[in-house]
Amino acid sequence: MAAASAPRSFADTIFARLIALAIAVLIAIIFYAYWVDDMRALFAADKQEIPILAEQPQVNEANTGLQNCLAERVGDVDKMKAEGVINDAQYANFRRHAEELCRAQHPN
């Protein structure tokens, strides 16, 4: 006696799989159309051409509050390194945090 097979659901049909494949291809085409230049620059390792990597915050000459904050905070970090309170690895981390704090307090 043969075992009775349960009816297949729509998700198990070849038609559903073709629809999923078409959606995946459509999404890949959309991604390619929007980010083809960024992907080429990324694979060529050209950081200047990648918009998100090329954007570096610049110090505005007119923003004296930011410049004063950077001078004070980074100066304090430099002083701690000179006194031997922090090592080289800590210095890079502390300096980055000091710059981020000043940029948050004084946006351009």
C-alpha positions as CSV (number, residue, x, y, z in Angstrom):
1,M,0.0,0.0,0.0
2,A,1.4,3.3,-1.0
3,A,1.7,6.1,1.5
4,A,-0.6,9.0,0.9
5,S,1.2,12.2,0.1
6,A,0.0,15.4,1.6
7,P,-0.8,18.2,-0.9
8,R,2.0,20.6,-1.5
9,S,1.7,24.2,-0.3
10,F,2.2,27.1,-2.6
11,A,5.6,27.9,-1.1
12,D,6.8,24.4,-2.2
13,T,5.9,24.9,-5.9
14,I,8.3,25.8,-8.7
15,F,6.2,28.9,-9.4
16,A,6.9,30.3,-5.9
17,R,10.6,29.6,-6.3
18,L,10.6,31.4,-9.6
19,I,8.9,34.4,-8.0
20,A,11.6,34.4,-5.3
21,L,14.4,34.2,-7.8
22,A,12.9,37.1,-9.8
23,I,12.7,39.2,-6.6
24,A,16.3,38.4,-5.7
25,V,17.5,39.4,-9.2
26,L,15.4,42.6,-9.1
27,I,17.0,43.6,-5.8
28,A,20.5,42.8,-7.1
29,I,19.8,45.0,-10.1
30,I,18.6,47.9,-7.9
31,F,21.6,47.6,-5.7
32,Y,23.9,47.5,-8.6
33,A,22.3,50.6,-10.2
34,Y,22.6,52.7,-7.1
35,W,26.0,51.6,-5.8
36,V,28.0,50.5,-8.8
37,D,30.4,53.4,-8.6
38,D,30.9,52.9,-4.9
39,M,31.5,49.2,-5.3
40,R,34.1,49.8,-8.1
41,A,35.9,52.3,-5.9
42,L,35.8,49.9,-2.9
43,F,37.2,47.0,-4.9
44,A,39.9,49.3,-6.4
45,A,40.7,50.4,-2.8
46,D,40.3,54.1,-3.7
47,K,39.0,55.7,-0.5
48,Q,38.8,59.2,-2.1
49,E,36.0,58.0,-4.4
50,I,33.9,56.4,-1.7
51,P,31.6,59.1,-0.4
52,I,31.2,57.8,3.1
53,L,34.9,57.3,3.5
54,A,36.0,60.5,1.8
55,E,33.9,62.7,4.2
56,Q,36.1,63.9,6.9
57,P,34.9,66.5,9.4
58,Q,36.7,69.7,8.7
59,V,37.4,72.4,11.3
60,N,35.6,75.5,10.4
61,E,37.9,78.5,10.7
62,A,35.0,80.6,12.1
63,N,34.1,78.1,14.8
64,T,36.4,79.4,17.5
65,G,34.5,77.5,20.2
66,L,35.5,74.2,18.5
67,Q,39.1,75.3,18.1
68,N,39.3,76.3,21.7
69,C,37.8,73.1,22.9
70,L,40.1,71.0,20.7
71,A,43.1,72.9,21.9
72,E,42.1,72.4,25.6
73,R,41.0,68.8,25.4
74,V,43.7,67.5,23.1
75,G,46.2,69.6,25.1
76,D,45.1,67.8,28.3
77,V,45.5,64.4,26.6
78,D,49.0,65.4,25.3
79,K,49.9,66.5,28.8
80,M,48.8,63.1,30.2
81,K,50.9,61.3,27.7
82,A,54.0,63.5,28.4
83,E,53.6,62.8,32.1
84,G,53.4,59.1,31.5
85,V,49.8,58.8,32.8
86,I,48.7,57.0,29.6
87,N,50.5,54.8,27.1
88,D,50.5,55.1,23.3
89,A,47.4,52.9,22.8
90,Q,45.4,54.9,25.3
91,Y,46.6,58.2,23.8
92,A,45.1,57.4,20.4
93,N,41.8,56.4,22.1
94,F,41.7,59.4,24.5
95,R,42.5,61.8,21.7
96,R,39.8,60.5,19.5
97,H,37.2,60.7,22.3
98,A,38.3,64.3,23.0
99,E,37.9,65.3,19.4
100,E,34.4,63.6,19.2
101,L,33.3,65.4,22.4
102,C,34.4,68.8,21.1
103,R,32.7,68.2,17.7
104,A,29.5,67.2,19.5
105,Q,29.6,70.3,21.7
106,H,30.4,72.6,18.9
107,P,28.9,71.4,15.6
108,N,30.0,73.2,12.4
